Amino acid sequence: MDEDAGEQGLGRRERDILALERRGFSGPGVKERAIREELGLAPVRYYQLLNALLDDPRALAHDPVTVNRLRRVRERRRTER
């Protein structure tokens, strides 16, 4: 966990990931560019961290709307496979 964890117990990077997920992106590649430029992460690593974050109760407490929406998307994709 990041050393600058907030009251919710999430580190800065975790909060930044959730903030990025709240935003809308206009086209292909825009989100991936934002991930690289704003967070300094490779998209693959970003999605690994995001997936783990969706199972973290601290993330749910911090941003329940975003986390629940992403959990539904993840579950739908799993059932489509």
C-alpha positions as CSV (number, residue, x, y, z in Angstrom):
1,M,0.0,0.0,0.0
2,D,1.2,3.5,-0.7
3,E,2.6,5.5,2.2
4,D,0.2,8.3,1.6
5,A,-2.9,6.3,2.3
6,G,-6.0,8.3,3.0
7,E,-8.7,7.9,5.5
8,Q,-10.2,5.0,3.6
9,G,-7.0,3.1,3.6
10,L,-6.4,3.4,-0.2
11,G,-3.1,4.7,-1.4
12,R,-2.8,7.5,-3.9
13,R,-2.3,5.2,-6.9
14,E,-5.5,3.2,-6.0
15,R,-7.5,6.4,-5.7
16,D,-6.1,7.6,-9.0
17,I,-7.1,4.4,-10.7
18,L,-10.7,4.7,-9.5
19,A,-10.8,8.4,-10.5
20,L,-9.6,7.5,-14.0
21,E,-12.3,4.8,-14.2
22,R,-15.0,7.4,-13.4
23,R,-14.1,9.4,-16.5
24,G,-15.5,8.8,-20.0
25,F,-13.2,8.3,-22.9
26,S,-14.1,9.3,-26.4
27,G,-12.3,6.7,-28.5
28,P,-9.9,3.9,-28.9
29,G,-6.5,4.5,-27.4
30,V,-7.5,7.5,-25.4
31,K,-7.8,5.7,-22.1
32,E,-4.6,3.7,-22.7
33,R,-2.8,7.0,-23.4
34,A,-4.2,8.5,-20.1
35,I,-3.1,5.4,-18.2
36,R,0.5,5.8,-19.5
37,E,0.7,9.6,-19.2
38,E,-1.2,10.2,-16.0
39,L,-0.4,7.1,-14.0
40,G,2.9,6.1,-15.5
41,L,1.7,2.5,-15.9
42,A,1.6,0.1,-18.8
43,P,-2.1,-0.7,-19.6
44,V,-1.6,-4.4,-18.7
45,R,-0.4,-3.5,-15.2
46,Y,-3.1,-1.0,-14.8
47,Y,-5.8,-3.6,-15.5
48,Q,-4.1,-6.1,-13.1
49,L,-4.2,-3.5,-10.4
50,L,-7.8,-2.5,-11.2
51,N,-9.0,-6.1,-11.1
52,A,-7.4,-6.6,-7.7
53,L,-8.9,-3.3,-6.5
54,L,-12.4,-4.4,-7.4
55,D,-12.1,-7.1,-4.8
56,D,-10.8,-4.7,-2.1
57,P,-13.4,-3.7,0.5
58,R,-11.6,-0.4,0.9
59,A,-12.2,0.5,-2.8
60,L,-15.9,-0.3,-2.4
61,A,-16.1,2.0,0.7
62,H,-14.2,4.7,-1.2
63,D,-16.2,4.7,-4.4
64,P,-19.2,2.2,-4.3
65,V,-20.8,3.4,-7.6
66,T,-17.7,2.9,-9.7
67,V,-16.6,-0.3,-8.0
68,N,-20.1,-1.9,-8.3
69,R,-20.4,-0.8,-12.0
70,L,-17.0,-2.4,-12.8
71,R,-17.8,-5.5,-10.9
72,R,-21.0,-5.9,-13.0
73,V,-19.0,-5.4,-16.2
74,R,-16.4,-8.0,-15.1
75,E,-19.1,-10.5,-14.1
76,R,-20.9,-10.1,-17.4
77,R,-17.7,-10.7,-19.3
78,R,-17.0,-13.8,-17.3
79,T,-20.4,-15.3,-18.0
80,E,-20.1,-14.5,-21.8
81,R,-16.9,-16.6,-22.0
